[in-house]
C-alpha cells in the first residue's frame, strides 16, 4: 500500500485543495473506502478520484484537520492507513477593525477579531506606536482627551 506503513501526516494551507492518496494492490483488486476519525468526511467538499484511490477535499479549513484513514479490502483481507491532516492558516479577519472618530470626552470601543493557525497575537497601535494594554481583541476606553 502507498503511502507505506500504517500512518503518515500531511500539512496543508487553509483555502487550498488537499489530495490524499491510498494506492493498494491485490488479487482480486481491493475496494477502497475513506473515513474520518470522529466524524464524517467534509460534506460538499470531498470528491473521490482514481477509483477511490484518492480523496480530494476542496478549499480546506481548520475544521478539516484530523485523522483520515483509508481501508483497502478484498475477500483475502484488509489493510488500513491513517493520515493525520493539519491545516495551517495565515491570519485572517473574522471582524475587521473599523475606523473610530470620537470627540473629546467620549467613550469608545474597538474590536479586532482574527483567526489563524497558529492563533495570531493581537497588538494595538495608536498613530503607529504600540500601546501597553491587556486588551486582547477588545479595546475599550473612556473619556478621550483632545
N, CA, C and O atoms as a MOPAC input file, in Angstrom:
PM7 MOZYME 1SCF
protein

 N      0.85300 1    -1.17700 1     0.00000 1
 C      0.00000 1     0.00000 1     0.00000 1
 C      0.89200 1     1.23100 1     0.00000 1
 O      1.92100 1     1.27300 1     0.67500 1
 N      0.48700 1     2.21500 1    -0.75600 1
 C      1.15800 1     3.50900 1    -0.72900 1
 C      0.15500 1     4.52300 1    -0.20900 1
 O     -0.98000 1     4.51900 1    -0.68700 1
 N      0.48300 1     5.37200 1     0.71500 1
 C      1.79400 1     5.54000 1     1.34500 1
 C      2.16500 1     4.31700 1     2.18200 1
 O      1.30100 1     3.57500 1     2.64700 1
 N      3.47000 1     4.12900 1     2.35900 1
 C      3.98000 1     2.96400 1     3.07600 1
 C      3.71700 1     3.08200 1     4.57100 1
 O      3.57400 1     4.18400 1     5.10200 1
 N      3.65500 1     1.94000 1     5.24300 1
 C      3.45300 1     1.92400 1     6.68200 1
 C      1.98900 1     2.05800 1     7.04100 1
 O      1.11300 1     2.02400 1     6.17700 1
 N      1.74000 1     2.21100 1     8.32800 1
 C      0.35500 1     2.29400 1     8.80300 1
 C     -0.12200 1     3.72100 1     8.99700 1
 O     -1.32100 1     3.95500 1     9.14900 1
 N      0.81300 1     4.69500 1     8.99400 1
 C      0.37500 1     6.07800 1     9.19900 1
 C      1.33800 1     7.05700 1     8.53900 1
 O      2.50600 1     6.74800 1     8.30000 1
 N      0.81600 1     8.24000 1     8.25500 1
 C      1.60900 1     9.33200 1     7.69700 1
 C      0.91900 1    10.63500 1     8.08100 1
 O     -0.14900 1    10.61900 1     8.69300 1
 N      1.52600 1    11.75700 1     7.72400 1
 C      0.90500 1    13.04600 1     8.04300 1
 C      1.07000 1    13.99700 1     6.86800 1
 O      2.00100 1    13.88300 1     6.07100 1
 N      0.13800 1    14.93800 1     6.78800 1
 C      0.19900 1    15.98300 1     5.76900 1
 C     -0.18100 1    17.29900 1     6.40400 1
 O     -1.08200 1    17.36800 1     7.24000 1
 N      0.52300 1    18.35300 1     5.99300 1
 C      0.18900 1    19.71200 1     6.40900 1
 C     -0.27200 1    20.44100 1     5.15400 1
 O      0.33300 1    20.31200 1     4.09000 1
 N     -1.34900 1    21.20500 1     5.29100 1
 C     -1.90400 1    21.91700 1     4.14600 1
 C     -2.30200 1    23.31500 1     4.60200 1
 O     -2.63100 1    23.52500 1     5.76900 1
 N     -2.26900 1    24.26600 1     3.67900 1
 C     -2.66100 1    25.63500 1     3.99600 1
 C     -4.14900 1    25.82500 1     3.76500 1
 O     -4.71900 1    25.27100 1     2.82500 1
 N     -4.76800 1    26.60700 1     4.62200 1
 C     -6.19500 1    26.92400 1     4.52300 1
 C     -6.49400 1    27.50400 1     3.14000 1
 O     -5.75400 1    28.34100 1     2.62400 1
 N     -7.59200 1    27.03900 1     2.55800 1
 C     -8.05200 1    27.58800 1     1.28900 1
 C     -7.60300 1    26.82700 1     0.05200 1
 O     -8.12300 1    27.07000 1    -1.03700 1
 N     -6.65200 1    25.91400 1     0.19200 1
 C     -6.21000 1    25.14800 1    -0.97800 1
 C     -6.89700 1    23.78300 1    -0.98600 1
 O     -7.58000 1    23.41700 1    -0.02900 1
 N     -6.71300 1    23.04400 1    -2.06000 1
 C     -7.25900 1    21.68900 1    -2.14300 1
 C     -6.24800 1    20.70400 1    -1.57400 1
 O     -5.04100 1    20.86000 1    -1.76200 1
 N     -6.74200 1    19.70300 1    -0.88700 1
 C     -5.91300 1    18.65300 1    -0.30600 1
 C     -6.19900 1    17.35500 1    -1.04800 1
 O     -7.35700 1    16.99900 1    -1.26400 1
 N     -5.14200 1    16.64900 1    -1.43800 1
 C     -5.29400 1    15.36600 1    -2.10300 1
 C     -4.64300 1    14.29200 1    -1.24600 1
 O     -3.43200 1    14.31100 1    -1.02500 1
 N     -5.45400 1    13.35600 1    -0.76700 1
 C     -4.96000 1    12.21300 1    -0.00100 1
 C     -5.02000 1    10.99600 1    -0.91600 1
 O     -6.01600 1    10.77000 1    -1.60200 1
 N     -3.94100 1    10.21500 1    -0.91700 1
 C     -3.89300 1     9.04600 1    -1.79000 1
 C     -3.74300 1     7.76300 1    -0.99100 1
 O     -3.11800 1     7.73500 1     0.06900 1
 N     -4.33100 1     6.70600 1    -1.52700 1
 C     -4.25900 1     5.38500 1    -0.91500 1
 C     -4.22800 1     4.37800 1    -2.06200 1
 O     -5.26500 1     4.00800 1    -2.61300 1
 N     -3.03300 1     3.95100 1    -2.40400 1
 C     -2.85500 1     3.04900 1    -3.53400 1
 C     -2.57300 1     1.65100 1    -2.98500 1
 O     -1.54700 1     1.42500 1    -2.34300 1
 N     -3.47600 1     0.72900 1    -3.23900 1
 C     -3.31600 1    -0.64300 1    -2.75000 1
 C     -3.49700 1    -1.60400 1    -3.91700 1
 O     -4.25200 1    -1.33300 1    -4.85200 1
 N     -2.79800 1    -2.72300 1    -3.84800 1
 C     -2.94700 1    -3.72700 1    -4.90000 1
 C     -3.25100 1    -5.07500 1    -4.26500 1
 O     -2.97900 1    -5.29000 1    -3.08400 1
 N     -3.80300 1    -5.95900 1    -5.03600 1
 C     -4.12400 1    -7.29500 1    -4.56200 1
 C     -4.93700 1    -8.03300 1    -5.60400 1
 O     -5.39400 1    -7.44100 1    -6.58200 1
 N     -5.11700 1    -9.32600 1    -5.39300 1
 C     -5.94400 1   -10.14200 1    -6.27100 1
 C     -6.96000 1   -10.85500 1    -5.39700 1
 O     -6.57700 1   -11.66600 1    -4.55300 1
 N     -8.23000 1   -10.58000 1    -5.57300 1
 C     -8.79200 1    -9.60700 1    -6.51100 1
 C     -8.47100 1    -8.17200 1    -6.07800 1
 O     -8.09100 1    -7.92900 1    -4.93200 1
 N     -8.62900 1    -7.22900 1    -7.00700 1
 C     -8.32700 1    -5.82200 1    -6.72200 1
 C     -9.14200 1    -5.36500 1    -5.51300 1
 O    -10.34600 1    -5.61200 1    -5.45100 1
 N     -8.49200 1    -4.69700 1    -4.54900 1
 C     -9.21600 1    -4.28200 1    -3.34100 1
 C    -10.14300 1    -3.09600 1    -3.58400 1
 O     -9.89300 1    -2.24700 1    -4.44100 1
 N    -11.21000 1    -3.06500 1    -2.81200 1
 C    -12.08300 1    -1.89300 1    -2.75000 1
 C    -11.48500 1    -0.94700 1    -1.72200 1
 O    -10.95700 1    -1.39000 1    -0.70300 1
 N    -11.56500 1     0.34900 1    -1.98100 1
 C    -11.00400 1     1.33600 1    -1.06100 1
 C    -12.12100 1     2.22700 1    -0.53900 1
 O    -12.92000 1     2.76100 1    -1.30800 1
 N    -12.16300 1     2.37800 1     0.77400 1
 C    -13.13800 1     3.24100 1     1.44500 1
 C    -12.37400 1     4.27500 1     2.27000 1
 O    -11.29300 1     3.99000 1     2.78500 1
 N    -12.94300 1     5.48200 1     2.39200 1
 C    -12.33200 1     6.57200 1     3.15600 1
 C    -13.21200 1     6.94000 1     4.34000 1
 O    -14.43900 1     6.93000 1     4.24200 1
 N    -12.56900 1     7.27000 1     5.47000 1
 C    -13.27800 1     7.65100 1     6.69200 1
 C    -12.51800 1     8.78200 1     7.38100 1
 O    -11.32500 1     8.98100 1     7.14800 1
 N    -13.22000 1     9.50600 1     8.22000 1
 C    -12.58300 1    10.49700 1     9.09200 1
 C    -12.88200 1    10.10400 1    10.52700 1
 O    -14.03300 1     9.85800 1    10.88800 1
 N    -11.82900 1    10.04500 1    11.34700 1
 C    -11.99700 1     9.65400 1    12.74400 1
 C    -12.88400 1    10.67000 1    13.46200 1
 O    -12.66700 1    11.87800 1    13.37000 1
 N    -13.87600 1    10.16300 1    14.17000 1
 C    -14.73900 1    11.01900 1    14.97800 1
 C    -15.76400 1    11.81000 1    14.20300 1
 O    -16.38100 1    12.71600 1    14.76300 1
 N    -15.97100 1    11.50400 1    12.93900 1
 C    -16.96600 1    12.26300 1    12.19000 1
 C    -17.05900 1    11.81400 1    10.74900 1
 O    -16.50800 1    10.78700 1    10.35100 1
 N    -17.77200 1    12.61500 1     9.98500 1
 C    -17.97200 1    12.31000 1     8.57600 1
 C    -16.94500 1    13.05200 1     7.73600 1
 O    -16.34400 1    14.02800 1     8.18600 1
 N    -16.75300 1    12.58500 1     6.52500 1
 C    -15.93100 1    13.33200 1     5.57900 1
 C    -16.60100 1    14.68300 1     5.34600 1
 O    -17.82900 1    14.76800 1     5.36300 1
 N    -15.82000 1    15.74000 1     5.12900 1
 C    -16.41700 1    17.07100 1     4.94700 1
 C    -17.49000 1    17.06600 1     3.85500 1
 O    -17.21600 1    16.71200 1     2.70800 1
 N    -18.69400 1    17.45600 1     4.21700 1
 C    -19.83900 1    17.41700 1     3.31000 1
 C    -19.70200 1    18.50300 1     2.24000 1
 O    -19.38100 1    19.65000 1     2.55000 1
 N    -19.94400 1    18.13700 1     0.99800 1
 C    -19.93200 1    19.08700 1    -0.10300 1
 C    -18.54600 1    19.52900 1    -0.54300 1
 O    -18.42300 1    20.33600 1    -1.46400 1
 N    -17.50500 1    19.02000 1     0.09400 1
 C    -16.14100 1    19.43900 1    -0.23300 1
 C    -15.27400 1    18.28000 1    -0.69500 1
 O    -14.13600 1    18.49100 1    -1.11400 1
 N    -15.79300 1    17.05800 1    -0.62700 1
 C    -14.96600 1    15.89100 1    -0.92900 1
 C    -15.35200 1    15.27200 1    -2.26600 1
 O    -16.50700 1    15.29400 1    -2.69000 1
 N    -14.34000 1    14.72600 1    -2.90000 1
 C    -14.54700 1    14.05900 1    -4.18400 1
 C    -13.59300 1    12.87300 1    -4.24600 1
 O    -12.39500 1    13.01400 1    -3.99900 1
 N    -14.13100 1    11.71200 1    -4.57500 1
 C    -13.30200 1    10.52000 1    -4.74800 1
 C    -12.83300 1    10.46300 1    -6.19600 1
 O    -13.61500 1    10.67200 1    -7.12400 1
 N    -11.53700 1    10.17500 1    -6.37500 1
 C    -10.95100 1    10.14000 1    -7.70700 1
 C    -10.16900 1     8.84600 1    -7.89600 1
 O     -9.85300 1     8.15600 1    -6.92600 1
 N     -9.85900 1     8.52400 1    -9.14500 1
 C     -8.99800 1     7.39400 1    -9.48000 1
 C     -9.48600 1     6.09300 1    -8.82200 1
 O     -8.72600 1     5.39900 1    -8.14700 1
 N    -10.75900 1     5.78400 1    -9.03500 1
 C    -11.36700 1     4.56000 1    -8.49400 1
 C    -11.24600 1     4.48900 1    -6.97100 1
 O    -10.91900 1     3.44000 1    -6.41700 1
 N    -11.50900 1     5.60300 1    -6.30600 1
 C    -11.48100 1     5.75200 1    -4.83600 1
 C    -10.07300 1     5.72400 1    -4.24900 1
 O     -9.92400 1     5.70500 1    -3.02700 1
 N     -9.04300 1     5.72100 1    -5.08300 1
 C     -7.67400 1     5.69700 1    -4.57200 1
 C     -7.21600 1     7.06700 1    -4.09000 1
 O     -6.18400 1     7.18100 1    -3.42900 1
 N     -7.97700 1     8.10400 1    -4.41800 1
 C     -7.62400 1     9.46200 1    -3.99900 1
 C     -8.86400 1    10.16100 1    -3.45800 1
 O     -9.96000 1    10.03200 1    -4.00300 1
 N     -8.66700 1    10.89500 1    -2.38900 1
 C     -9.72400 1    11.69900 1    -1.77700 1
 C     -9.29800 1    13.15700 1    -1.88500 1
 O     -8.26400 1    13.54300 1    -1.33900 1
 N    -10.08800 1    13.97100 1    -2.58600 1
 C     -9.80000 1    15.39600 1    -2.73200 1
 C    -10.76600 1    16.18300 1    -1.84800 1
 O    -11.98300 1    16.00900 1    -1.92300 1
 N    -10.20100 1    17.05200 1    -1.01100 1
 C    -11.00200 1    17.94800 1    -0.17900 1
 C    -10.74100 1    19.35700 1    -0.68200 1
 O     -9.61000 1    19.84100 1    -0.62900 1
 N    -11.78300 1    20.01500 1    -1.16800 1
 C    -11.64600 1    21.35400 1    -1.74200 1
 C    -11.66800 1    22.42400 1    -0.66800 1
 O    -12.36100 1    22.29800 1     0.34200 1
 N    -10.89800 1    23.48300 1    -0.90000 1
 C    -10.93900 1    24.68400 1    -0.05800 1
 C    -10.89300 1    24.33400 1     1.43000 1
 O    -11.81500 1    24.66600 1     2.17500 1
 N     -9.82400 1    23.66700 1     1.86300 1
 C     -9.74800 1    23.18200 1     3.24200 1
 C     -9.79200 1    24.32000 1     4.25100 1
 O     -9.33400 1    25.43200 1     3.98700 1
 N    -10.35400 1    24.01400 1     5.40900 1
 C    -10.40900 1    24.95500 1     6.53200 1
 C     -9.91400 1    24.22000 1     7.77400 1
 O     -9.67000 1    23.01400 1     7.74100 1
 N     -9.77000 1    24.95800 1     8.85500 1
 C     -9.26500 1    24.36600 1    10.08900 1
 C    -10.11700 1    23.19000 1    10.55000 1
 O     -9.59900 1    22.25900 1    11.16700 1
 N    -11.41200 1    23.21600 1    10.26100 1
 C    -12.30800 1    22.13200 1    10.66700 1
 C    -11.98400 1    20.81900 1     9.95500 1
 O    -12.41200 1    19.75000 1    10.39100 1
 N    -11.23500 1    20.89900 1     8.87100 1
 C    -10.88100 1    19.68800 1     8.13300 1
 C     -9.66100 1    18.98200 1     8.71600 1
 O     -9.30100 1    17.89800 1     8.25600 1
 N     -9.02000 1    19.58000 1     9.72200 1
 C     -7.90700 1    18.91100 1    10.40000 1
 C     -8.42400 1    17.64200 1    11.06900 1
 O     -9.59200 1    17.56500 1    11.45100 1
 N     -7.56100 1    16.66100 1    11.20600 1
 C     -7.95500 1    15.43700 1    11.89800 1
 C     -7.29900 1    14.22400 1    11.27600 1
 O     -6.38700 1    14.34000 1    10.45800 1
 N     -7.77600 1    13.06200 1    11.67500 1
 C     -7.23600 1    11.80300 1    11.17700 1
 C     -8.19100 1    11.18600 1    10.16100 1
 O     -9.35600 1    10.91900 1    10.45600 1
 N     -7.67300 1    10.97100 1     8.97600 1
 C     -8.40800 1    10.31000 1     7.90600 1
 C     -7.78700 1     8.93000 1     7.72700 1
 O     -6.58400 1     8.75200 1     7.91500 1
 N     -8.60000 1     7.97800 1     7.37000 1
 C     -7.99900 1     6.68700 1     7.06600 1
 C     -8.68200 1     6.03800 1     5.87600 1
 O     -9.88000 1     6.19000 1     5.63900 1
 N     -7.85400 1     5.30400 1     5.13900 1
 C     -8.37300 1     4.54600 1     4.01100 1
 C     -8.29100 1     3.07000 1     4.37600 1
 O     -7.35300 1     2.62400 1     5.03700 1
 N     -9.27300 1     2.34200 1     3.93900 1
 C     -9.35000 1     0.91000 1     4.19900 1
 C     -9.43300 1     0.21000 1     2.84500 1
 O    -10.39200 1     0.39300 1     2.09600 1
 N     -8.41600 1    -0.59000 1     2.54700 1
 C     -8.39700 1    -1.36700 1     1.31000 1
 C     -8.72100 1    -2.81100 1     1.67200 1
 O     -8.05900 1    -3.40700 1     2.52100 1
 N     -9.73400 1    -3.36700 1     1.03300 1
 C    -10.13300 1    -4.73200 1     1.39700 1
 C    -10.60000 1    -5.52000 1     0.17400 1
 O    -11.15900 1    -4.97500 1    -0.77800 1
 N    -10.34800 1    -6.80900 1     0.24500 1
 C    -10.90500 1    -7.76600 1    -0.70800 1
 C    -11.24500 1    -9.03000 1     0.08200 1
 O    -11.15700 1    -9.02900 1     1.31000 1
 N    -11.62800 1   -10.10000 1    -0.60100 1
 C    -12.04600 1   -11.29600 1     0.13900 1
 C    -10.88900 1   -11.98300 1     0.86200 1
 O    -11.11600 1   -12.88400 1     1.66900 1
 N     -9.66200 1   -11.57100 1     0.58400 1
 C     -8.49300 1   -12.16000 1     1.23600 1
 C     -8.10800 1   -11.43700 1     2.52500 1
 O     -7.36600 1   -11.98100 1     3.34200 1
 N     -8.60900 1   -10.21000 1     2.71200 1
 C     -8.26300 1    -9.45900 1     3.91700 1
 C     -8.36800 1    -7.95800 1     3.70700 1
 O     -8.95000 1    -7.48800 1     2.72900 1
 N     -7.79300 1    -7.21800 1     4.64400 1
 C     -7.85400 1    -5.75500 1     4.55200 1
 C     -6.59200 1    -5.14400 1     5.15800 1
 O     -5.87700 1    -5.77400 1     5.93700 1
 N     -6.35100 1    -3.90900 1     4.77400 1
 C     -5.23500 1    -3.13600 1     5.31100 1
 C     -5.70600 1    -1.69200 1     5.44100 1
 O     -6.54200 1    -1.22100 1     4.66900 1
 N     -5.15200 1    -1.00400 1     6.43300 1
 C     -5.61600 1     0.35200 1     6.72800 1
 C     -4.41400 1     1.28000 1     6.83500 1
 O     -3.35100 1     0.88400 1     7.31500 1
 N     -4.59100 1     2.52300 1     6.38300 1
 C     -3.55600 1     3.55200 1     6.52800 1
 C     -4.22000 1     4.81300 1     7.07700 1
 O     -5.25500 1     5.25200 1     6.57400 1
 N     -3.61100 1     5.38700 1     8.11500 1
 C     -4.13200 1     6.60500 1     8.74100 1
 C     -3.27300 1     7.79000 1     8.32700 1
 O     -2.04400 1     7.72900 1     8.37600 1
 N     -3.93700 1     8.87500 1     7.91700 1
 C     -3.23900 1    10.10300 1     7.52700 1
 C     -3.69500 1    11.21700 1     8.45700 1
 O     -4.87200 1    11.57500 1     8.48600 1
 N     -2.74900 1    11.76200 1     9.21600 1
 C     -3.04100 1    12.87100 1    10.11800 1
 C     -2.90400 1    14.17400 1     9.32900 1
 O     -1.83200 1    14.48000 1     8.80800 1
 N     -3.98900 1    14.93200 1     9.24500 1
 C     -4.01300 1    16.17000 1     8.46100 1
 C     -4.02600 1    17.36700 1     9.40200 1
 O     -4.87000 1    17.46200 1    10.29300 1
 N     -3.07700 1    18.28300 1     9.19100 1
 C     -3.03100 1    19.54000 1     9.94300 1
 C     -3.21400 1    20.68300 1     8.95800 1
 O     -2.54400 1    20.74500 1     7.92800 1
 N     -4.13000 1    21.58600 1     9.28600 1
 C     -4.38600 1    22.74400 1     8.43200 1
 C     -3.78600 1    23.97100 1     9.10000 1
 O     -4.13100 1    24.29900 1    10.23600 1
 N     -2.89500 1    24.64100 1     8.39800 1
 C     -2.29400 1    25.88900 1     8.87700 1
 C     -2.96300 1    27.04200 1     8.14400 1
 O     -3.42400 1    26.88700 1     7.01400 1
 N     -3.01200 1    28.20600 1     8.80000 1
 C     -3.65900 1    29.35800 1     8.17800 1
 C     -2.95300 1    30.63900 1     8.57500 1
 O     -2.68300 1    30.87100 1     9.75400 1
 N     -2.65500 1    31.47000 1     7.58700 1
 C     -2.15800 1    32.80900 1     7.87200 1
 C     -3.28700 1    33.57600 1     8.56000 1
 O     -4.45400 1    33.22600 1     8.38200 1
 N     -2.97500 1    34.60200 1     9.33500 1
 C     -4.04900 1    35.36100 1     9.98700 1
 C     -5.07000 1    35.88700 1     8.97400 1
 O     -4.71700 1    36.33900 1     7.88400 1
 N     -6.33400 1    35.81500 1     9.36300 1
 C     -7.41500 1    36.36300 1     8.54200 1
 C     -8.45500 1    36.97800 1     9.46800 1
 O     -8.58400 1    36.58200 1    10.62600 1
 N     -9.19400 1    37.95000 1     8.94200 1
 C    -10.17900 1    38.69000 1     9.74600 1
 C    -11.45700 1    37.89000 1     9.94100 1
 O    -12.00100 1    37.31800 1     8.99600 1
 N    -11.92700 1    37.85900 1    11.18300 1
 C    -13.29100 1    37.42600 1    11.48400 1
 C    -14.17400 1    38.66900 1    11.51500 1
 O    -15.26400 1    38.68000 1    10.94300 1
 N    -13.69700 1    39.71100 1    12.18700 1
 C    -14.30700 1    41.04500 1    12.17700 1
 C    -13.17000 1    42.03500 1    12.02300 1
 O    -12.35700 1    42.19600 1    12.93300 1
 N    -13.10600 1    42.69500 1    10.88700 1
 C    -12.02700 1    43.64100 1    10.64400 1
 C    -12.29100 1    44.92500 1    11.41900 1
 O    -13.41400 1    45.42900 1    11.40900 1
 N    -11.27100 1    45.46600 1    12.09300 1
 C    -11.46300 1    46.71300 1    12.84000 1
 C    -11.87500 1    47.84700 1    11.90300 1
 O    -11.47500 1    47.88900 1    10.74000 1
 N    -12.66900 1    48.75000 1    12.42800 1
 C    -13.12100 1    49.90500 1    11.64900 1
 C    -12.59300 1    51.17300 1    12.29100 1
 O    -12.33700 1    51.22100 1    13.49400 1
 N    -12.43400 1    52.20500 1    11.46100 1
 C    -12.00800 1    53.49700 1    11.99200 1
 C    -13.06000 1    54.02300 1    12.95400 1
 O    -14.25800 1    53.80900 1    12.76800 1
 N    -12.59500 1    54.71100 1    13.97900 1
 C    -13.48500 1    55.25100 1    15.00000 1
 C    -13.10600 1    56.70900 1    15.21400 1
 O    -11.95700 1    57.01900 1    15.52900 1
 N    -14.06700 1    57.59400 1    15.04500 1
 C    -13.82800 1    59.02400 1    15.25100 1
 C    -14.64000 1    59.45200 1    16.46200 1
 O    -15.86100 1    59.29900 1    16.49100 1
 N    -13.94600 1    59.99200 1    17.46500 1
 C    -14.59700 1    60.40200 1    18.70700 1
 C    -14.25500 1    61.84800 1    19.02500 1
 O    -13.18800 1    62.35100 1    18.67100 1
 N    -15.17600 1    62.49000 1    19.69200 1
 C    -14.93800 1    63.84500 1    20.20100 1
 C    -14.32500 1    63.73300 1    21.59100 1
 O    -14.50000 1    62.71300 1    22.25800 1
 N    -13.61200 1    64.75900 1    22.03800 1
 C    -13.04600 1    64.73000 1    23.39200 1
 C    -14.12300 1    64.41900 1    24.43200 1
 O    -15.22300 1    64.97000 1    24.38900 1
 N    -13.78500 1    63.52300 1    25.36800 1
 C    -14.69600 1    63.15000 1    26.44600 1
 C    -15.58800 1    61.96500 1    26.12200 1
 O    -16.26000 1    61.45000 1    27.01500 1
 N    -15.61600 1    61.51800 1    24.88000 1
 C    -16.46000 1    60.38600 1    24.50500 1
 C    -15.77800 1    59.05500 1    24.84500 1
 O    -14.55600 1    58.96200 1    24.95300 1
 N    -16.62500 1    58.02900 1    25.00800 1
 C    -16.13900 1    56.66900 1    25.22400 1
 C    -16.07400 1    55.95700 1    23.87200 1
 O    -16.76300 1    56.33100 1    22.92400 1
 N    -15.24500 1    54.93800 1    23.80600 1
 C    -15.14800 1    54.19100 1    22.55400 1
 C    -14.74900 1    52.75000 1    22.78900 1
 O    -14.29000 1    52.37900 1    23.87000 1
 N    -14.93100 1    51.95000 1    21.76100 1
 C    -14.55700 1    50.54400 1    21.83500 1
 C    -14.16300 1    50.08200 1    20.43900 1
 O    -14.89200 1    50.28900 1    19.46900 1
 N    -13.01900 1    49.46400 1    20.36000 1
 C    -12.55200 1    48.87800 1    19.11000 1
 C    -12.50000 1    47.36300 1    19.27500 1
 O    -12.13000 1    46.85400 1    20.33300 1
 N    -12.87200 1    46.65600 1    18.22500 1
 C    -12.85600 1    45.19500 1    18.25200 1
 C    -12.01300 1    44.70800 1    17.07700 1
 O    -12.17700 1    45.15800 1    15.94300 1
 N    -11.11800 1    43.78900 1    17.37400 1
 C    -10.26500 1    43.18800 1    16.35000 1
 C    -10.34100 1    41.68000 1    16.52900 1
 O     -9.74000 1    41.12800 1    17.45000 1
 N    -11.07300 1    41.01900 1    15.65400 1
 C    -11.19400 1    39.56300 1    15.74500 1
 C    -10.52600 1    38.93400 1    14.53300 1
 O    -10.94500 1    39.12800 1    13.39100 1
 N     -9.47900 1    38.17800 1    14.81500 1
 C     -8.73800 1    37.49500 1    13.76000 1
 C     -8.54200 1    36.04200 1    14.15800 1
 O     -8.60300 1    35.68300 1    15.33500 1
 N     -8.30900 1    35.22700 1    13.16000 1
 C     -8.04700 1    33.82200 1    13.41800 1
 C     -6.89900 1    33.37300 1    12.53400 1
 O     -6.47700 1    34.09700 1    11.63200 1
 N     -6.40800 1    32.20400 1    12.79000 1
 C     -5.31400 1    31.62000 1    12.02600 1
 C     -4.79900 1    30.41300 1    12.77600 1
 O     -5.23300 1    30.13800 1    13.89500 1
 N     -3.88600 1    29.69800 1    12.17100 1
 C     -3.27900 1    28.55300 1    12.84100 1
 C     -1.80400 1    28.52300 1    12.46300 1
 O     -1.46700 1    28.19800 1    11.32500 1
 N     -0.91700 1    28.86000 1    13.40700 1
 C     -1.21500 1    29.07900 1    14.82600 1
 C     -2.01100 1    30.36800 1    15.04600 1
 O     -2.00400 1    31.27600 1    14.21500 1
 N     -2.69700 1    30.41700 1    16.19000 1
 C     -3.55600 1    31.55200 1    16.52000 1
 C     -2.72700 1    32.83100 1    16.56600 1
 O     -1.69900 1    32.87600 1    17.24100 1
 N     -3.16300 1    33.87600 1    15.85400 1
 C     -2.37000 1    35.10900 1    15.82200 1
 C     -2.46900 1    35.89600 1    17.12500 1
 O     -3.47600 1    35.84100 1    17.83000 1
 N     -1.40300 1    36.62500 1    17.42500 1
 C     -1.45400 1    37.55100 1    18.55800 1
 C     -1.95700 1    38.89000 1    18.02700 1
 O     -1.78600 1    39.21100 1    16.85100 1
 N     -2.57200 1    39.65500 1    18.90400 1
 C     -3.13300 1    40.95400 1    18.51300 1
 C     -2.39400 1    42.04200 1    19.26000 1
 O     -2.21400 1    41.97100 1    20.47500 1
 N     -1.96900 1    43.04700 1    18.52100 1
 C     -1.27900 1    44.18700 1    19.12000 1
 C     -1.98200 1    45.45200 1    18.64700 1
 O     -2.29700 1    45.60200 1    17.46600 1
 N     -2.22200 1    46.35700 1    19.59100 1
 C     -2.86600 1    47.62500 1    19.27900 1
 C     -1.81400 1    48.71100 1    19.14400 1
 O     -0.83600 1    48.74900 1    19.89100 1
 N     -2.03700 1    49.60900 1    18.15900 1
 C     -1.14000 1    50.73700 1    17.94500 1
 C     -1.96400 1    52.01200 1    17.85300 1
 O     -3.08300 1    52.00100 1    17.33900 1
 N     -1.41600 1    53.09400 1    18.34500 1
 C     -2.02600 1    54.41700 1    18.20800 1
 C     -1.02500 1    55.27600 1    17.45200 1
 O      0.11000 1    55.45200 1    17.89500 1
 N     -1.44600 1    55.80900 1    16.31300 1
 C     -0.56200 1    56.59600 1    15.44700 1
 C      0.73000 1    55.84100 1    15.14700 1
 O      1.80700 1    56.43700 1    15.11500 1
 N      0.62500 1    54.54000 1    14.93000 1
 C      1.77200 1    53.72000 1    14.58200 1
 C      2.63500 1    53.27200 1    15.74300 1
 O      3.60100 1    52.53600 1    15.54200 1
 N      2.30900 1    53.69800 1    16.95100 1
 C      3.09400 1    53.33900 1    18.13200 1
 C      2.35100 1    52.28800 1    18.95200 1
 O      1.16200 1    52.45400 1    19.22600 1
 N      3.03300 1    51.20300 1    19.35000 1
 C      2.37100 1    50.19000 1    20.17700 1
 C      1.95400 1    50.76800 1    21.52400 1
 O      2.64900 1    51.60900 1    22.09500 1
 N      0.82300 1    50.31200 1    22.01900 1
 C      0.37400 1    50.75200 1    23.34200 1
 C      0.44200 1    49.57200 1    24.29900 1
 O      0.31300 1    48.41600 1    23.89600 1
 N      0.64200 1    49.87800 1    25.54300 1
 C      0.68300 1    48.85600 1    26.58500 1
 C     -0.72900 1    48.67200 1    27.12300 1
 O     -1.28800 1    49.58100 1    27.73800 1
 N     -1.29500 1    47.51600 1    26.89700 1
 C     -2.61300 1    47.21600 1    27.45900 1
 C     -2.79600 1    45.71100 1    27.47500 1
 O     -2.14400 1    44.98400 1    26.72600 1
 N     -3.66800 1    45.26400 1    28.31500 1
 C     -4.05100 1    43.85300 1    28.37600 1
 C     -5.42100 1    43.71400 1    27.72800 1
 O     -6.30900 1    43.06300 1    28.27900 1
 N     -5.59200 1    44.31500 1    26.57300 1
 C     -6.92000 1    44.42300 1    25.98600 1
 C     -7.29000 1    43.28200 1    25.05200 1
 O     -8.46500 1    43.13600 1    24.71600 1
 N     -6.34000 1    42.47500 1    24.62200 1
 C     -6.68900 1    41.36900 1    23.73800 1
 C     -7.34400 1    41.85800 1    22.46900 1
 O     -6.83500 1    42.77100 1    21.81900 1
 N     -8.47800 1    41.25700 1    22.10400 1
 C     -9.11200 1    41.64700 1    20.84800 1
 C    -10.15900 1    42.73900 1    21.00500 1
 O    -10.66400 1    43.24800 1    20.00500 1
 N    -10.49800 1    43.11200 1    22.24400 1
 C    -11.40400 1    44.23800 1    22.50300 1
 C    -10.63100 1    45.31400 1    23.24200 1
 O     -9.92600 1    45.02600 1    24.20900 1
 N    -10.75900 1    46.53000 1    22.79700 1
 C    -10.10000 1    47.64500 1    23.47300 1
 C    -11.15700 1    48.69500 1    23.75200 1
 O    -11.64000 1    49.36900 1    22.84300 1
 N    -11.50900 1    48.82300 1    25.01800 1
 C    -12.49600 1    49.82500 1    25.43700 1
 C    -11.76700 1    50.93800 1    26.16500 1
 O    -10.86100 1    50.68500 1    26.95900 1
 N    -12.16000 1    52.15300 1    25.89200 1
 C    -11.52800 1    53.30200 1    26.54400 1
 C    -12.59200 1    54.35000 1    26.79600 1
 O    -13.63200 1    54.37100 1    26.13800 1
 N    -12.32200 1    55.21500 1    27.74900 1
 C    -13.32200 1    56.22400 1    28.10400 1
 C    -12.68200 1    57.59400 1    28.21100 1
 O    -11.48200 1    57.73800 1    28.44600 1
 N    -13.52500 1    58.58700 1    28.02900 1
 C    -13.15900 1    59.99400 1    28.17500 1
 C    -11.87800 1    60.32800 1    27.41300 1
 O    -10.83700 1    60.63300 1    27.99600 1
 N    -11.99400 1    60.26100 1    26.11800 1
 C    -10.86600 1    60.56400 1    25.23900 1
 C    -10.43600 1    62.00700 1    25.43800 1
 O    -11.26000 1    62.92100 1    25.48100 1
 N     -9.12400 1    62.19200 1    25.55900 1
 C     -8.58200 1    63.55300 1    25.69900 1
 C     -8.31500 1    64.12100 1    24.31300 1
 O     -8.09500 1    63.38500 1    23.35100 1
 N     -8.33800 1    65.43600 1    24.23500 1
 C     -8.09200 1    66.11300 1    22.94700 1
 C     -6.63600 1    66.01600 1    22.56800 1
 O     -6.23600 1    66.52400 1    21.52000 1

